[in-house]
Amino acid sequence: MFRTEWSSERPPSLAVVEAVATVTDSEPTKLPLLNDAINTDALDTLFVPEADDQLRVSFVYDGLDITVDGEGSVTVSPVE
């Protein structure tokens, strides 16, 4: 499992792509479009500028389970 943080300066969509690039040892530009897995505008709008701490969104991207939460975390783990 890999964990990173998002913020208003580094929105969830960017944090997800950077995290998956780190986990897969890939260049972010070589990854599939995140928008093919989830609407990135909607994802960022849900969390930025303020998010409910209880809010959590999970989806699969590039064969990995991604969870973004309202506390500012992005978690990347293998699909189970």
KAZI-V35409 format. One record per pair of residues at least 12 apart in sequence whose C-alpha atoms are under 10 Angstrom apart, sorted by the first residue. I is the first residue (numbers start at 1). J is the second residue. If there is no record, write none. Layout:
i;j
I;J
I;J
This chain:
i;j
1;23
1;65
1;75
1;76
1;77
1;78
2;19
2;20
2;22
2;23
2;66
2;74
2;75
2;76
2;77
2;78
3;15
3;16
3;19
3;23
3;66
3;67
3;68
3;73
3;74
3;75
3;76
3;77
4;16
4;18
4;19
4;68
4;72
4;73
4;74
4;75
4;76
5;19
5;68
5;69
5;71
5;72
5;73
5;74
5;75
6;44
6;47
6;48
6;68
6;69
6;70
6;71
6;72
6;73
6;74
7;47
7;48
7;49
7;50
7;71
7;72
7;73
8;44
8;47
8;48
8;49
8;50
8;72
9;48
9;49
10;44
10;48
11;40
11;43
11;44
11;45
11;47
11;48
11;49
11;72
12;40
12;41
12;43
12;44
12;45
12;46
12;47
12;48
12;68
12;69
12;70
12;72
12;73
12;74
13;34
13;35
13;38
13;39
13;40
13;41
13;42
13;43
13;44
13;68
13;74
14;28
14;34
14;40
14;44
15;68
15;72
15;73
15;74
15;75
16;28
16;34
16;61
16;66
16;67
16;68
16;73
16;74
16;75
16;76
17;29
17;31
17;32
17;33
17;34
17;61
17;62
18;31
19;66
19;74
19;75
19;76
20;61
20;62
20;63
20;64
20;65
20;66
20;75
20;76
20;77
21;62
23;64
23;76
23;77
24;62
24;64
31;61
31;62
32;61
32;62
33;61
33;62
34;60
34;61
34;62
35;61
36;61
36;62
37;59
37;60
37;61
37;62
38;58
38;59
38;60
38;61
43;57
43;68
46;69
46;70
47;68
47;69
47;70
47;71
47;72
48;70
48;72
50;70
50;71
50;72
51;69
51;70
51;71
51;72
52;69
52;70
52;71
53;69
53;70
53;71
53;72
54;69
54;70
54;71
55;68
55;69
55;70
55;71
56;68
56;69
56;70
56;71
56;73
56;74
57;69
57;70
57;74
58;74
58;75
58;76
59;79
60;76
60;77
60;78
60;79
61;76
61;79
62;79
63;77
63;78
63;79
64;76
64;77
64;78
64;79
64;80
65;77
65;78
65;79
65;80
66;78
66;79
